[in-house]
Amino acid sequence: MSTASAAPRTGSVLADLLPASRARDIALVVGGAALTGIAAQIAVPVPGSPVPVTGQTFAALLVGAGLGAGRGFLSLALYALIGMAGMPWFADGTSGAGGASFGYVLGMLLASTVVGALARRGADRSVLRTAGTMVLGSAIIYAVGVPYLAASTGMSLTAAVAAGLTPFLIGDALKAALAMGLLPAAWKLLGRKG
């Protein structure tokens, strides 16, 4: 049996294992926004869709899980605001709020918050719970992104699902599998050192 001192307690996220300070929180929020912006540049066009496959969603979910709801929200809000102000760090080096994929950015803001809240409750500590958390986070992103895609392009909702959801399911499964390995492994490693 493990002792309480051997493993981090539920109620904390990975970022909480760093020494607490305002400078730490600012650096984490800015770092989370930057990570998301960098990951968005990993973009692969999808034939027939105005939305590319990117590393952006994976980064947003990791930011939420690693930083928690509050800092995750602030990171993605900073990412969105700077992108809206003209920084070309949305998918494919775009910026602004008018693009067909901006709804996914808004969905990531909400998803990182929910994933962060669940991580604080221990949802990133085991493979199965991490899988469920990543699936829920992805579903939130699509719940906002797909209707926005339909509205911004004039597509029907059925066409938006075909262009903005269906082609991404395999990639999202791979991203969830990667998170299923990374997050619980990080907790296990840090728990052994704790």
C-alpha positions, -999 to 999 in steps of 0.1 A, spaced: 0 0 0 12 35 -7 12 62 19 -3 96 15 32 111 12 42 88 -16 15 101 -40 2 135 -47 -33 141 -33 -65 144 -53 -73 181 -54 -40 190 -70 -30 191 -107 5 186 -121 13 224 -120 5 224 -82 36 203 -77 58 233 -85 66 258 -58 36 282 -55 40 319 -65 23 345 -86 53 343 -110 48 306 -114 11 310 -123 18 338 -148 45 317 -164 22 287 -166 -6 306 -181 16 323 -207 34 289 -214 0 272 -219 -11 298 -244 23 295 -262 22 257 -263 -13 258 -278 -2 284 -304 29 263 -313 9 231 -315 -17 248 -338 11 252 -364 12 214 -367 -16 214 -393 -25 189 -419 -52 199 -444 -83 176 -446 -97 172 -481 -132 187 -483 -129 205 -449 -120 241 -441 -107 227 -408 -72 211 -406 -60 184 -382 -38 202 -357 -20 196 -325 -40 225 -310 -67 205 -295 -43 181 -279 -23 210 -264 -55 227 -251 -66 195 -233 -31 189 -218 -30 226 -207 -63 221 -189 -53 188 -173 -18 200 -163 -28 235 -151 -63 230 -137 -95 248 -145 -85 284 -136 -51 285 -151 -63 264 -181 -91 288 -188 -67 318 -185 -42 301 -209 -68 294 -235 -84 329 -231 -50 345 -236 -44 323 -266 -78 333 -281 -74 370 -273 -39 373 -287 -50 354 -318 -81 376 -322 -58 407 -319 -38 395 -349 -11 371 -337 -10 344 -365 -10 314 -342 -43 298 -349 -43 268 -372 -23 273 -404 -9 306 -391 -43 324 -392 -57 349 -367 -89 368 -360 -124 357 -350 -140 353 -383 -125 320 -396 -145 288 -400 -125 271 -373 -127 298 -346 -156 280 -329 -131 252 -321 -109 278 -303 -139 288 -282 -147 251 -276 -111 246 -265 -114 274 -239 -144 256 -224 -129 221 -227 -97 231 -210 -117 244 -181 -138 213 -177 -108 190 -182 -89 210 -156 -117 207 -131 -118 169 -137 -81 166 -134 -82 184 -100 -106 155 -90 -81 129 -101 -94 122 -136 -59 123 -151 -44 97 -127 -54 65 -144 -55 53 -180 -93 48 -181 -102 80 -163 -78 100 -186 -94 84 -216 -129 95 -204 -116 130 -196 -100 134 -231 -132 121 -248 -153 146 -229 -129 174 -237 -130 166 -274 -168 163 -273 -170 198 -258 -147 212 -285 -169 197 -312 -202 208 -295 -190 244 -300 -169 241 -331 -192 222 -354 -222 245 -350 -199 275 -354 -185 260 -386 -220 255 -399 -230 291 -391 -198 307 -404 -198 288 -437 -235 284 -444 -232 246 -443 -260 225 -430 -254 209 -396 -251 175 -413 -225 189 -437 -206 205 -409 -205 172 -390 -192 155 -421 -165 182 -427 -157 192 -391 -161 161 -369 -161 128 -388 -126 132 -404 -110 140 -370 -122 110 -349 -92 88 -356 -68 116 -349 -86 124 -316 -85 87 -306 -47 88 -312 -44 120 -292 -64 105 -263 -42 74 -264 -11 96 -261 -27 115 -232 -36 82 -216 0 73 -215 15 107 -206 -7 120 -178 -9 89 -156 28 82 -162 37 117 -151 17 113 -119 33 79 -112 68 93 -117 61 123 -96 44 102 -70 74 80 -66 96 111 -60 71 127 -36 
